[in-house]
Amino acid sequence: MASERSSPDALSPDALAGRWHPPSSSRGVDAAMHVEAGGVAVVTDSGGHILAEATLVSVDISPRVGSIPRRLSFPDGSVFETGDNDGVDRALTPLRGRGAGFIHGLERFRPRLALFVVLVAILAVGPYRYAVPLLVEVAIAATPPVVPRLLSQSAMVSLDQTLLDESKLADAAREALDEGFAALAALTPRGADGYTLNFRDGGRVGPNAFALPDGNVVITDQLVRLMEDDREAVLGVLAHEIGHVEREHSLRQLYRAAGVTGLVLLIGGDIGGGVEDVLIQGAALASLSYSRSQEAEADRFSVELMHMAGRDPAALARFFEKLRDDFSDTAESDFLSSHPATPQRIEETRRYAEELAASAAR
């Protein structure tokens, strides 16, 4: 039977208003709960009769979720339910610290929630934005010479089997380009022995040129014919591809595409299934697009190398102009994905060539 207590606490402002449900019953009565000294939770009805009483630490209190009413389950099986969530948190503060309403505080105080989301985004994007580029550079430094060779061999085999065919250029045209290419390569740190020029009929690939990580450079018959008698422009394109090799752009793009797992495997020297999977995908090198900064770097390299060789440093610009005129490539679109030819690149190539010429004339 409920007892009666004439304590003023039952009517104090700190009392929580709610409904009390007897054990194993859905029937409820209006009631109030307050916490006495010593941490004893007392539930009383409107007449001050005690309905339930227990130490607060023995009461099972549901977690706070938005504005959903809290349920306080007493050891005798009765339940006190209240919508005064703030009051429950205040009652819990002395016993459970300030963390009781932390999640709800984040829900209610949106600036904190926004900050929390920003922090999560930083933690998610940060490793990719900063860690992956760092891992790429470490992988480049740690890559043994055998890796670029295996990648390039795989790429050449795959391309010869699927896209390319034997060159049909006249021997005289190939010999002249071979000689010019070797003279350019001799001026690089790798030297002439570090590069091989490969002629192929591009078929549906059309006019194109690309470089593989080990120094193999491929040029299609269609590109040579596109430039007609402008051999300097073709050599400017080849100098551009040499720039990609010297700056190791192909490896960087492949390592970024391979992802962190592939990088860790390569750096760790695991020549197991993981690295083998990366190596046999060497043909993917030909389909990887360089970044704009890498293309700009290779453009400048072409200008510098042609200038060093005593050739026309602006020859590459004429190749881009040919693409612009013959293929209407005047916007920010890509030509064969690996050679975006834009008016800006033409202008920048010519400007840099004039700058080098003026510097040499001083």
C-alpha beads as a LAMMPS data file, in Angstrom:
LAMMPS data file: protein, C-alpha beads

362 atoms
361 bonds

1 atom types
1 bond types

-500.0 500.0 xlo xhi
-500.0 500.0 ylo yhi
-500.0 500.0 zlo zhi

Masses

1 110.0

Atoms # bond

1 1 1 0.000 0.000 0.000
2 1 1 1.268 3.498 -0.820
3 1 1 2.533 5.466 2.148
4 1 1 2.257 9.192 2.663
5 1 1 5.085 11.655 3.137
6 1 1 4.522 15.292 3.941
7 1 1 7.850 16.363 2.484
8 1 1 7.976 19.769 0.824
9 1 1 10.275 18.222 -1.767
10 1 1 7.249 16.559 -3.346
11 1 1 5.998 19.995 -4.333
12 1 1 9.356 21.625 -5.022
13 1 1 10.115 23.267 -8.378
14 1 1 12.628 20.485 -9.048
15 1 1 9.919 17.816 -9.055
16 1 1 9.355 16.117 -12.402
17 1 1 5.752 15.873 -13.615
18 1 1 4.693 12.693 -15.369
19 1 1 2.701 9.488 -15.119
20 1 1 3.394 6.459 -12.974
21 1 1 2.515 2.917 -14.117
22 1 1 2.211 0.106 -11.537
23 1 1 4.194 -3.100 -12.177
24 1 1 2.855 -5.137 -15.124
25 1 1 0.057 -2.658 -15.787
26 1 1 -0.697 -0.156 -18.540
27 1 1 -2.861 1.875 -16.162
28 1 1 -1.240 5.132 -15.218
29 1 1 -1.807 7.930 -12.744
30 1 1 -0.547 11.484 -12.686
31 1 1 2.491 11.687 -10.482
32 1 1 5.614 13.657 -9.643
33 1 1 9.158 12.537 -8.937
34 1 1 11.872 14.283 -6.990
35 1 1 15.319 13.285 -5.809
36 1 1 16.002 13.546 -2.111
37 1 1 19.321 13.969 -0.388
38 1 1 21.433 10.862 -0.806
39 1 1 20.225 10.298 -4.349
40 1 1 16.888 8.637 -3.518
41 1 1 14.244 8.984 -6.254
42 1 1 10.723 9.273 -4.861
43 1 1 7.511 9.153 -6.930
44 1 1 4.351 10.550 -5.306
45 1 1 0.782 11.053 -6.467
46 1 1 -1.200 14.294 -6.249
47 1 1 -2.001 13.612 -2.610
48 1 1 1.604 13.135 -1.605
49 1 1 1.376 9.349 -1.300
50 1 1 4.620 7.546 -2.190
51 1 1 4.123 5.318 -5.218
52 1 1 7.729 4.209 -5.748
53 1 1 11.021 4.810 -4.046
54 1 1 14.588 3.695 -4.834
55 1 1 18.126 4.982 -5.067
56 1 1 18.642 6.730 -8.381
57 1 1 21.556 4.495 -9.319
58 1 1 19.245 1.466 -9.162
59 1 1 16.674 3.037 -11.475
60 1 1 16.934 2.084 -15.154
61 1 1 16.649 5.344 -17.111
62 1 1 16.131 5.308 -20.882
63 1 1 18.584 7.357 -22.947
64 1 1 17.604 10.770 -24.222
65 1 1 16.558 10.762 -27.887
66 1 1 15.187 14.064 -29.135
67 1 1 11.921 14.924 -27.372
68 1 1 10.785 11.343 -26.762
69 1 1 9.568 10.945 -23.113
70 1 1 11.997 9.257 -20.726
71 1 1 11.093 6.042 -18.910
72 1 1 12.454 5.466 -15.397
73 1 1 12.012 1.810 -14.430
74 1 1 12.115 1.152 -10.680
75 1 1 13.341 -2.111 -9.106
76 1 1 9.768 -3.079 -8.129
77 1 1 8.732 -3.096 -11.804
78 1 1 6.822 0.188 -11.791
79 1 1 7.625 2.841 -14.380
80 1 1 7.626 6.619 -14.174
81 1 1 7.334 8.344 -17.556
82 1 1 8.036 12.046 -18.082
83 1 1 8.524 14.419 -20.965
84 1 1 10.731 16.691 -18.854
85 1 1 13.986 15.530 -20.376
86 1 1 15.918 18.535 -19.096
87 1 1 14.714 17.802 -15.586
88 1 1 15.866 14.182 -15.840
89 1 1 19.273 15.343 -17.051
90 1 1 19.530 17.749 -14.136
91 1 1 18.693 14.917 -11.744
92 1 1 21.360 12.728 -13.335
93 1 1 24.095 15.373 -13.392
94 1 1 25.444 14.822 -9.868
95 1 1 25.608 11.050 -10.421
96 1 1 26.613 10.611 -14.090
97 1 1 28.419 13.812 -14.984
98 1 1 27.842 16.182 -17.838
99 1 1 27.996 13.535 -20.555
100 1 1 24.413 12.349 -20.099
101 1 1 22.991 14.862 -22.566
102 1 1 26.012 15.260 -24.871
103 1 1 24.470 13.649 -27.960
104 1 1 21.226 15.508 -27.472
105 1 1 23.186 18.733 -27.007
106 1 1 24.778 18.175 -30.396
107 1 1 21.337 17.534 -31.887
108 1 1 19.873 20.683 -30.405
109 1 1 22.838 23.019 -30.913
110 1 1 23.256 22.929 -34.667
111 1 1 26.526 24.933 -34.866
112 1 1 28.192 22.174 -32.869
113 1 1 26.668 19.569 -35.152
114 1 1 27.980 21.471 -38.172
115 1 1 31.431 21.557 -36.615
116 1 1 31.211 17.850 -35.932
117 1 1 30.324 17.175 -39.590
118 1 1 33.241 19.343 -40.734
119 1 1 35.630 17.425 -38.516
120 1 1 34.379 14.104 -39.894
121 1 1 34.810 15.411 -43.444
122 1 1 38.362 16.533 -42.702
123 1 1 39.223 13.156 -41.245
124 1 1 37.718 11.431 -44.280
125 1 1 39.214 13.661 -46.986
126 1 1 42.501 14.522 -45.306
127 1 1 44.186 11.143 -45.788
128 1 1 43.271 11.071 -49.492
129 1 1 44.197 14.723 -50.072
130 1 1 47.512 14.656 -48.250
131 1 1 48.496 11.092 -47.350
132 1 1 47.981 9.568 -50.800
133 1 1 50.160 12.152 -52.617
134 1 1 52.847 11.575 -50.001
135 1 1 52.580 7.809 -50.456
136 1 1 52.809 8.296 -54.221
137 1 1 56.108 10.155 -53.855
138 1 1 57.445 7.503 -51.480
139 1 1 56.384 4.797 -53.933
140 1 1 58.111 6.581 -56.821
141 1 1 61.345 6.791 -54.826
142 1 1 61.086 3.168 -53.700
143 1 1 60.068 1.671 -57.041
144 1 1 62.793 -0.652 -58.409
145 1 1 63.596 -0.391 -62.146
146 1 1 61.954 -3.755 -62.802
147 1 1 58.482 -2.346 -62.052
148 1 1 58.406 0.272 -64.871
149 1 1 59.808 -2.330 -67.261
150 1 1 57.144 -4.889 -66.387
151 1 1 54.385 -2.283 -66.617
152 1 1 55.599 -1.074 -70.001
153 1 1 56.027 -4.582 -71.398
154 1 1 52.498 -5.456 -70.314
155 1 1 51.146 -2.278 -71.884
156 1 1 52.916 -2.828 -75.210
157 1 1 51.790 -6.442 -75.474
158 1 1 48.192 -5.529 -74.697
159 1 1 48.114 -2.572 -77.093
160 1 1 49.725 -4.531 -79.922
161 1 1 47.155 -7.276 -79.486
162 1 1 44.116 -5.013 -79.322
163 1 1 44.591 -1.532 -80.786
164 1 1 47.870 -1.077 -82.660
165 1 1 49.378 -2.628 -85.746
166 1 1 52.756 -2.576 -87.502
167 1 1 53.802 0.808 -88.818
168 1 1 53.387 1.457 -92.525
169 1 1 55.530 4.602 -92.624
170 1 1 58.328 4.762 -95.154
171 1 1 61.738 3.773 -93.838
172 1 1 63.165 7.204 -94.617
173 1 1 60.520 8.967 -92.501
174 1 1 61.070 6.622 -89.561
175 1 1 64.859 6.944 -89.746
176 1 1 64.678 10.747 -89.783
177 1 1 62.390 10.823 -86.731
178 1 1 64.486 8.178 -84.967
179 1 1 67.578 10.306 -85.437
180 1 1 65.891 13.464 -84.173
181 1 1 64.362 11.612 -81.229
182 1 1 67.732 10.143 -80.210
183 1 1 69.320 13.610 -80.332
184 1 1 66.630 14.951 -78.005
185 1 1 66.868 11.979 -75.617
186 1 1 70.652 12.391 -75.420
187 1 1 70.122 15.757 -73.719
188 1 1 68.094 14.238 -70.852
189 1 1 69.389 12.666 -67.617
190 1 1 68.404 9.209 -68.893
191 1 1 70.354 9.689 -72.096
192 1 1 69.642 8.240 -75.523
193 1 1 69.980 4.687 -74.208
194 1 1 67.107 5.309 -71.780
195 1 1 64.553 5.799 -74.567
196 1 1 63.120 3.787 -77.450
197 1 1 60.885 5.198 -80.164
198 1 1 58.174 2.800 -81.374
199 1 1 56.218 3.393 -84.592
200 1 1 52.749 1.895 -84.858
201 1 1 49.733 2.120 -87.105
202 1 1 47.133 3.587 -84.749
203 1 1 44.076 2.251 -86.560
204 1 1 41.000 3.536 -84.754
205 1 1 43.252 5.187 -82.149
206 1 1 44.157 7.731 -84.829
207 1 1 46.854 10.409 -84.444
208 1 1 48.386 9.974 -81.031
209 1 1 51.581 9.551 -79.058
210 1 1 52.176 8.340 -75.530
211 1 1 55.048 7.452 -73.239
212 1 1 55.484 4.412 -71.004
213 1 1 57.318 4.578 -67.670
214 1 1 60.439 2.718 -68.841
215 1 1 61.209 5.210 -71.636
216 1 1 59.350 3.536 -74.486
217 1 1 57.569 6.201 -76.537
218 1 1 54.896 5.230 -79.067
219 1 1 53.878 7.418 -82.011
220 1 1 51.248 6.502 -84.564
221 1 1 51.547 6.786 -88.335
222 1 1 48.426 8.933 -88.299
223 1 1 50.074 11.620 -86.158
224 1 1 53.108 11.763 -88.468
225 1 1 50.854 12.072 -91.512
226 1 1 48.688 14.662 -89.766
227 1 1 51.684 16.989 -89.484
228 1 1 52.635 16.309 -93.140
229 1 1 56.120 17.814 -93.675
230 1 1 56.363 19.560 -90.293
231 1 1 58.923 17.218 -88.732
232 1 1 59.795 19.800 -86.086
233 1 1 56.237 19.691 -84.762
234 1 1 56.392 15.894 -84.513
235 1 1 59.686 16.178 -82.608
236 1 1 58.018 18.748 -80.348
237 1 1 55.357 16.131 -79.527
238 1 1 58.057 13.526 -78.851
239 1 1 59.881 15.983 -76.580
240 1 1 56.590 16.439 -74.728
241 1 1 56.353 12.653 -74.203
242 1 1 59.969 12.543 -73.020
243 1 1 58.925 15.144 -70.446
244 1 1 56.246 12.802 -69.109
245 1 1 58.871 10.075 -68.661
246 1 1 61.437 12.366 -67.034
247 1 1 58.832 13.650 -64.563
248 1 1 57.495 10.099 -63.992
249 1 1 53.925 11.195 -64.650
250 1 1 52.744 7.745 -65.792
251 1 1 53.817 6.072 -62.555
252 1 1 52.229 8.813 -60.481
253 1 1 48.908 8.470 -62.269
254 1 1 48.990 4.673 -62.054
255 1 1 49.829 4.688 -58.350
256 1 1 47.023 7.128 -57.624
257 1 1 44.626 4.923 -59.596
258 1 1 45.877 1.805 -57.827
259 1 1 44.980 3.344 -54.481
260 1 1 46.587 3.181 -51.086
261 1 1 46.562 -0.618 -50.923
262 1 1 48.548 -0.967 -54.102
263 1 1 51.016 1.660 -52.937
264 1 1 51.597 -0.050 -49.616
265 1 1 52.155 -3.374 -51.369
266 1 1 54.632 -1.867 -53.795
267 1 1 56.509 0.053 -51.100
268 1 1 56.614 -3.022 -48.880
269 1 1 58.121 -5.134 -51.633
270 1 1 55.311 -7.676 -51.626
271 1 1 55.694 -9.397 -55.007
272 1 1 52.635 -11.478 -54.304
273 1 1 49.159 -11.407 -55.711
274 1 1 48.545 -7.734 -54.896
275 1 1 51.534 -6.404 -56.816
276 1 1 50.993 -8.914 -59.604
277 1 1 47.491 -7.528 -60.066
278 1 1 48.936 -4.033 -60.443
279 1 1 51.617 -5.149 -62.882
280 1 1 49.330 -7.068 -65.207
281 1 1 47.187 -3.967 -65.511
282 1 1 50.014 -2.165 -67.288
283 1 1 47.797 -1.633 -70.307
284 1 1 45.775 0.786 -68.196
285 1 1 48.683 3.222 -68.526
286 1 1 47.574 4.147 -72.026
287 1 1 44.092 5.042 -70.820
288 1 1 45.155 7.198 -67.861
289 1 1 44.742 10.924 -68.478
290 1 1 47.409 13.228 -67.153
291 1 1 46.395 16.109 -64.942
292 1 1 46.409 19.627 -66.323
293 1 1 49.479 20.482 -64.274
294 1 1 51.306 17.440 -65.630
295 1 1 50.401 18.359 -69.210
296 1 1 51.588 21.922 -68.625
297 1 1 54.837 20.617 -67.151
298 1 1 55.422 18.365 -70.171
299 1 1 54.642 21.280 -72.516
300 1 1 57.306 23.402 -70.851
301 1 1 59.742 20.496 -70.925
302 1 1 59.205 20.191 -74.690
303 1 1 59.934 23.881 -75.199
304 1 1 63.100 23.662 -73.092
305 1 1 64.362 20.454 -74.692
306 1 1 63.761 21.684 -78.251
307 1 1 65.532 24.920 -77.358
308 1 1 68.516 23.002 -75.944
309 1 1 68.701 20.913 -79.121
310 1 1 68.790 24.013 -81.312
311 1 1 65.360 23.272 -82.762
312 1 1 62.175 25.330 -82.884
313 1 1 60.955 25.552 -79.266
314 1 1 57.479 26.610 -80.412
315 1 1 57.031 23.526 -82.619
316 1 1 54.628 21.913 -80.143
317 1 1 52.276 24.886 -80.498
318 1 1 51.915 24.129 -84.212
319 1 1 50.800 20.602 -83.353
320 1 1 48.105 22.022 -81.079
321 1 1 47.075 24.487 -83.772
322 1 1 46.723 21.619 -86.235
323 1 1 44.429 19.830 -83.813
324 1 1 42.454 23.029 -83.345
325 1 1 42.058 23.626 -87.065
326 1 1 41.438 20.039 -88.214
327 1 1 39.362 18.808 -85.271
328 1 1 37.714 22.065 -84.108
329 1 1 39.352 21.570 -80.730
330 1 1 38.848 25.106 -79.424
331 1 1 37.192 24.522 -76.055
332 1 1 38.237 22.887 -72.831
333 1 1 37.600 19.439 -74.245
334 1 1 40.214 16.702 -74.497
335 1 1 41.620 15.290 -77.720
336 1 1 42.059 11.529 -77.276
337 1 1 41.980 12.213 -73.506
338 1 1 45.769 12.251 -73.141
339 1 1 46.368 15.425 -75.175
340 1 1 43.954 18.229 -74.300
341 1 1 44.648 20.879 -76.958
342 1 1 43.316 24.267 -75.902
343 1 1 43.973 27.830 -77.051
344 1 1 45.483 28.503 -73.647
345 1 1 48.121 25.820 -74.180
346 1 1 48.983 27.204 -77.607
347 1 1 49.362 30.681 -76.172
348 1 1 51.408 29.491 -73.186
349 1 1 53.722 27.363 -75.345
350 1 1 54.438 30.242 -77.717
351 1 1 54.930 32.691 -74.854
352 1 1 57.418 30.418 -73.105
353 1 1 59.293 29.767 -76.365
354 1 1 59.625 33.519 -76.952
355 1 1 60.783 33.972 -73.365
356 1 1 63.565 31.399 -73.800
357 1 1 64.599 32.915 -77.141
358 1 1 64.760 36.400 -75.627
359 1 1 66.762 35.105 -72.679
360 1 1 69.273 33.399 -75.000
361 1 1 69.657 36.564 -77.080
362 1 1 70.756 38.653 -74.097

Bonds

1 1 1 2
2 1 2 3
3 1 3 4
4 1 4 5
5 1 5 6
6 1 6 7
7 1 7 8
8 1 8 9
9 1 9 10
10 1 10 11
11 1 11 12
12 1 12 13
13 1 13 14
14 1 14 15
15 1 15 16
16 1 16 17
17 1 17 18
18 1 18 19
19 1 19 20
20 1 20 21
21 1 21 22
22 1 22 23
23 1 23 24
24 1 24 25
25 1 25 26
26 1 26 27
27 1 27 28
28 1 28 29
29 1 29 30
30 1 30 31
31 1 31 32
32 1 32 33
33 1 33 34
34 1 34 35
35 1 35 36
36 1 36 37
37 1 37 38
38 1 38 39
39 1 39 40
40 1 40 41
41 1 41 42
42 1 42 43
43 1 43 44
44 1 44 45
45 1 45 46
46 1 46 47
47 1 47 48
48 1 48 49
49 1 49 50
50 1 50 51
51 1 51 52
52 1 52 53
53 1 53 54
54 1 54 55
55 1 55 56
56 1 56 57
57 1 57 58
58 1 58 59
59 1 59 60
60 1 60 61
61 1 61 62
62 1 62 63
63 1 63 64
64 1 64 65
65 1 65 66
66 1 66 67
67 1 67 68
68 1 68 69
69 1 69 70
70 1 70 71
71 1 71 72
72 1 72 73
73 1 73 74
74 1 74 75
75 1 75 76
76 1 76 77
77 1 77 78
78 1 78 79
79 1 79 80
80 1 80 81
81 1 81 82
82 1 82 83
83 1 83 84
84 1 84 85
85 1 85 86
86 1 86 87
87 1 87 88
88 1 88 89
89 1 89 90
90 1 90 91
91 1 91 92
92 1 92 93
93 1 93 94
94 1 94 95
95 1 95 96
96 1 96 97
97 1 97 98
98 1 98 99
99 1 99 100
100 1 100 101
101 1 101 102
102 1 102 103
103 1 103 104
104 1 104 105
105 1 105 106
106 1 106 107
107 1 107 108
108 1 108 109
109 1 109 110
110 1 110 111
111 1 111 112
112 1 112 113
113 1 113 114
114 1 114 115
115 1 115 116
116 1 116 117
117 1 117 118
118 1 118 119
119 1 119 120
120 1 120 121
121 1 121 122
122 1 122 123
123 1 123 124
124 1 124 125
125 1 125 126
126 1 126 127
127 1 127 128
128 1 128 129
129 1 129 130
130 1 130 131
131 1 131 132
132 1 132 133
133 1 133 134
134 1 134 135
135 1 135 136
136 1 136 137
137 1 137 138
138 1 138 139
139 1 139 140
140 1 140 141
141 1 141 142
142 1 142 143
143 1 143 144
144 1 144 145
145 1 145 146
146 1 146 147
147 1 147 148
148 1 148 149
149 1 149 150
150 1 150 151
151 1 151 152
152 1 152 153
153 1 153 154
154 1 154 155
155 1 155 156
156 1 156 157
157 1 157 158
158 1 158 159
159 1 159 160
160 1 160 161
161 1 161 162
162 1 162 163
163 1 163 164
164 1 164 165
165 1 165 166
166 1 166 167
167 1 167 168
168 1 168 169
169 1 169 170
170 1 170 171
171 1 171 172
172 1 172 173
173 1 173 174
174 1 174 175
175 1 175 176
176 1 176 177
177 1 177 178
178 1 178 179
179 1 179 180
180 1 180 181
181 1 181 182
182 1 182 183
183 1 183 184
184 1 184 185
185 1 185 186
186 1 186 187
187 1 187 188
188 1 188 189
189 1 189 190
190 1 190 191
191 1 191 192
192 1 192 193
193 1 193 194
194 1 194 195
195 1 195 196
196 1 196 197
197 1 197 198
198 1 198 199
199 1 199 200
200 1 200 201
201 1 201 202
202 1 202 203
203 1 203 204
204 1 204 205
205 1 205 206
206 1 206 207
207 1 207 208
208 1 208 209
209 1 209 210
210 1 210 211
211 1 211 212
212 1 212 213
213 1 213 214
214 1 214 215
215 1 215 216
216 1 216 217
217 1 217 218
218 1 218 219
219 1 219 220
220 1 220 221
221 1 221 222
222 1 222 223
223 1 223 224
224 1 224 225
225 1 225 226
226 1 226 227
227 1 227 228
228 1 228 229
229 1 229 230
230 1 230 231
231 1 231 232
232 1 232 233
233 1 233 234
234 1 234 235
235 1 235 236
236 1 236 237
237 1 237 238
238 1 238 239
239 1 239 240
240 1 240 241
241 1 241 242
242 1 242 243
243 1 243 244
244 1 244 245
245 1 245 246
246 1 246 247
247 1 247 248
248 1 248 249
249 1 249 250
250 1 250 251
251 1 251 252
252 1 252 253
253 1 253 254
254 1 254 255
255 1 255 256
256 1 256 257
257 1 257 258
258 1 258 259
259 1 259 260
260 1 260 261
261 1 261 262
262 1 262 263
263 1 263 264
264 1 264 265
265 1 265 266
266 1 266 267
267 1 267 268
268 1 268 269
269 1 269 270
270 1 270 271
271 1 271 272
272 1 272 273
273 1 273 274
274 1 274 275
275 1 275 276
276 1 276 277
277 1 277 278
278 1 278 279
279 1 279 280
280 1 280 281
281 1 281 282
282 1 282 283
283 1 283 284
284 1 284 285
285 1 285 286
286 1 286 287
287 1 287 288
288 1 288 289
289 1 289 290
290 1 290 291
291 1 291 292
292 1 292 293
293 1 293 294
294 1 294 295
295 1 295 296
296 1 296 297
297 1 297 298
298 1 298 299
299 1 299 300
300 1 300 301
301 1 301 302
302 1 302 303
303 1 303 304
304 1 304 305
305 1 305 306
306 1 306 307
307 1 307 308
308 1 308 309
309 1 309 310
310 1 310 311
311 1 311 312
312 1 312 313
313 1 313 314
314 1 314 315
315 1 315 316
316 1 316 317
317 1 317 318
318 1 318 319
319 1 319 320
320 1 320 321
321 1 321 322
322 1 322 323
323 1 323 324
324 1 324 325
325 1 325 326
326 1 326 327
327 1 327 328
328 1 328 329
329 1 329 330
330 1 330 331
331 1 331 332
332 1 332 333
333 1 333 334
334 1 334 335
335 1 335 336
336 1 336 337
337 1 337 338
338 1 338 339
339 1 339 340
340 1 340 341
341 1 341 342
342 1 342 343
343 1 343 344
344 1 344 345
345 1 345 346
346 1 346 347
347 1 347 348
348 1 348 349
349 1 349 350
350 1 350 351
351 1 351 352
352 1 352 353
353 1 353 354
354 1 354 355
355 1 355 356
356 1 356 357
357 1 357 358
358 1 358 359
359 1 359 360
360 1 360 361
361 1 361 362
